[in-house]
Amino acid sequence: MNQVKNIKHVLNNGINRIKFHKVNLDINDDSIVFNLGFNGFGNKYLLIKHRDTGKRISKPVKRNSNKFEVELSNPELENMGETGIFDIYLKTKYGRSEFIERTKFESINENKFLINKKGKTIFRPYRTDESYLSFTFKKAHFNYEIISLDSDQNQALIEGVLDLFQDIKFDSVELALKSDEIDGNKIFNCEFDKEKELVHFKVKVNFESIKVYKNSTWNLYIRLKNKDIIIFEESLHDNDLRAFLFNN
């Protein structure tokens, strides 16, 4: 009887650890590494599932020194032949039983993304409405980084840098705020300085011009334009920037 109780205890403990597992991300040159904080029982696999098509990559969790991890490379993503949204799961096989749980989003992973300059793609993590970990895999022409946020009276002062994936001809940079609930966009012109593939930009956002819309849902974009024509734009998935703009 005690042996049965011990087996049930181990099984229940293992199931809880699977259900509440955490993943931390690391970035190598051409791959992203999913680190799990435990091994537990059974054989484990990380499932990277395309939300629309159901296509998936299933990779066994391997022990590396004292870590348990899975490495996913740019070529593996490209071989899927699908851009869009990928959801992350942990699958465990134990005897005849199989357990699959969604991976929770951890804020430490927010800015850990995989870039393929040659293929012009970005594999970027984000938090779903249910606080799970998912990724967008999309074609892109540059990556961005917000490096400074400050405020001065009624203005937000934002500095950032764009890393171009190719030589792009443009003459202006804009920060655009879009909302399905409001007609038109809020556009703020950026000062910028281009140095080879890097574009350093600064922009001032007047709080007075957006505070009336605080309760609306806004999407943020950074744009490159040439002769008033939008050449490329990228959405800004930056929760710190969003909170800075709309919580002041």
C-alpha positions, -999 to +999 in steps of 0.1 A: +000+000+000+028+024+009+045+017-024+013+026-043+010+058-023+046+067-031+040+061-068+009+083-067+027+110-048+056+110-073+032+110-102+011+139-088+042+159-080+055+153-115+022+164-131+022+196-110+057+204-121+047+199-157+016+220-154+035+249-138+067+246-157+088+276-166+110+283-196+138+308-199+151+318-234+187+323-245+198+334-280+227+320-299+240+332-333+214+312-353+192+296-328+170+301-297+174+279-266+145+270-244+158+263-208+137+243-184+143+245-147+137+208-140+138+173-155+111+154-135+097+121-147+091+108-182+105+118-216+099+154-224+094+172-257+090+208-266+062+213-292+063+244-314+029+244-331+017+267-359-016+281-348-034+281-382-021+250-400-014+227-370+021+220-383+045+214-355+081+209-345+086+183-318+120+184-301+132+162-272+144+180-241+181+172-236+204+175-206+233+199-210+254+199-179+229+208-151+204+223-176+175+207-195+171+225-228+159+225-264+175+244-292+155+256-322+174+270-352+165+294-380+167+266-407+142+245-387+118+274-387+123+281-424+117+245-432+082+248-417+074+270-446+050+290-425+050+325-410+024+335-385+019+326-348+035+296-331+023+284-297+046+266-272+038+234-253+056+209-231+048+173-238+057+145-214+054+107-220+054+085-190+046+048-196+013+048-215+004+083-203+010+115-222+006+150-207+007+182-227+007+217-211+010+252-226+041+271-215+035+302-195+050+335-205+078+349-184+086+386-185+123+379-186+118+365-221+101+396-236+131+409-255+147+376-265+141+371-301+157+353-330+168+373-361+177+360-395+191+389-415+198+369-446+163+354-446+148+387-434+127+371-406+122+376-369+109+350-344+096+371-315+080+360-282+049+376-268+023+371-241-011+358-251-043+371-235-042+340-212-005+347-203+010+319-223+041+319-244+037+323-281+058+336-310+052+356-341+074+345-371+073+372-398+092+387-426+109+419-416+133+445-430+147+458-398+148+452-361+143+478-334+154+485-299+140+512-275+171+524-256+157+554-236+124+566-222+120+599-204+094+626-199+096+664-199+065+683-188+038+670-212+061+652-235+075+617-238+110+615-250+119+583-268+152+572-282+158+540-301+178+523-329+169+504-360+191+476-373+185+474-411+186+439-428+194+455-461+203+489-477+170+509-476+165+542-493+144+565-470+143+601-460+121+601-429+113+580-398+079+581-380+063+568-349+027+559-357-001+551-333-031+533-347-064+524-332-094+507-347-116+528-324-103+561-337-104+576-372-069+584-385-035+578-370-014+598-346+019+605-363+051+618-347+082+626-368+115+613-356+149+629-357+174+603-370+210+596-379+220+567-401+254+550-397+258+521-420+230+496-411+221+513-379+195+541-377+195+561-344+162+580-338+146+603-313+110+613-311+088+635-288+052+625-282+029+651-268+008+635-240-019+660-244-026+648-280-032+611-269-044+612-233-080+617-244-077+583-261-062+564-231-090+540-229-087+530-265-065+501-277-035+514-296-010+496-319+025+512-322+046+512-353+079+526-365+080+536-401+105+543-428+093+566-455+107+580-488+090+610-504+060+606-481+055+570-492+057+543-465+086+520-475+085+496-445+070+496-410+073+473-380+049+470-351+065+477-317+058+449-292+072+468-263+052+467-231+075+492-213+070+517-241+032+512-242+029+516-204+052+547-205+030+564-231-005+555-218+001+554-180+016+588-176 
